[in-house]
Amino acid sequence: QVQLVESGGGLVQTGDSLRLSCAASGRSFVTYGMGWFRQAPGKAREFVAAASGIGGTTAYADFVKGRFTISRDNAKNSLYLQMNSLKPEDTAVYYCAASTGMNVSPLVRAGDYYYWGQGTQVTVSL
């Protein structure tokens, strides 16, 4: 059983930055595939970024490349999402997700993840 708790969301203005954090339970975090997804009102949940457990390979959705950075601190069982140059269209609930499978590639599909956090709201105003 893996529990995930996100934090760091908030209300910011266009162009601002935020850093989301995800604290994970479990004894084998270093091997977990981790990801960030988001869901805006009336829209489907979409992939944002992922980091594999083995090797730490990362992947990003095209709409965040160059603006967002995913990272993990395995010693702290934590996942982060640094978000820069935020835009109003980034407004959404952001979810942390974990997969305990031994994957060497980052997982970009929501269906590949079994564990999900409750989400943290990010609102970007004009």
Secondary structure, DSSP 8 states (H G I E B T S, - for coil): ---EEEE--EEEETT--EEEEEEE-SS-GGG-EEEEEEE-TTS--EEEEEE-SSTT-EEE-GGGTTTEEEEEEGGGTEEEEEE-S--GGG-EEEEEEEE-S--SS---SGGG--EE---EEEEEE-
